[in-house]
Amino acid sequence: ASVEELRAAMENPPEGAHFIDVRKKHEWDTGHIEGFRHIPHDELEQYLDELKDGTQVYFLCQSGGRSGRACDMLVAAGNANAINVMGGISEWIARGYPVER
């Protein structure tokens, strides 16, 4: 998904949708999107059961690499509704969208 598609989904979220930021804590602390939950990529495996209920899960990282791998993990766990936000928080910020600190 593009950051524009993410914004639209956040304004009118699909029922039960999850928004997950998989960056490291120090990255999260520098700025994150309101409404996102922080689960670092290296801790994601322990949350897969909670996320594999079939609802849409939007994954975000710095630029799209780790969030892409997070999508692969979730699909392998049984949820085909994993969505990678391409460009990540970098693209979000470049477009002038707000972040929290």
Secondary structure as UniProt FT lines:
FT   HELIX           3..11
FT   TURN            15..16
FT   STRAND          18..21
FT   HELIX           25..30
FT   TURN            34..35
FT   STRAND          37..38
FT   HELIX           41..47
FT   HELIX           48..51
FT   STRAND          57..60
FT   HELIX           65..77
FT   STRAND          82..84
FT   TURN            86..87
FT   HELIX           88..94
FT   TURN            95..96
//
